[in-house]
Amino acid sequence: MNLTEEQLKEVEAMAGLFFTVEYICVVLELDSETADYFDSCISVKNNHPFVKAYFRGRLLAEVQLRTAVKQAALNGSNPAQSTMIDYFNKSQV
């Protein structure tokens, strides 16, 4: 299924707010079969434009959140410092 650029921007925006694929499809007025298809595309990290928009939205939102946590940590927030240490430890290869 092909989505318009406007729909892909909506996917990205809603994914950035951590909505589920199902809810995104409801807003886009896509049927449940299409929602199931996109959900399976997400789970296998398919190269479909929906998947790219979905992950881009989620990752950009996570960048913003981590940036805010980092700033709070630098400003002395103990919980934020612990969170940053967790991010660091989980990022080790």
Sequence and secondary structure as in RCSB ss.txt:
>XXXX:A:sequence
MNLTEEQLKEVEAMAGLFFTVEYICVVLELDSETADYFDSCISVKNNHPFVKAYFRGRLLAEVQLRTAVKQAALN
GSNPAQSTMIDYFNKSQV
>XXXX:A:secstr
    HHHHHHHHHHHTTT  HHHHHHHTT  HHHHHHHHHHHHTT   HHHHHHHHHHHHHHHHHHHHHHHHHHT
T HHHHHHHHHHHHHH  
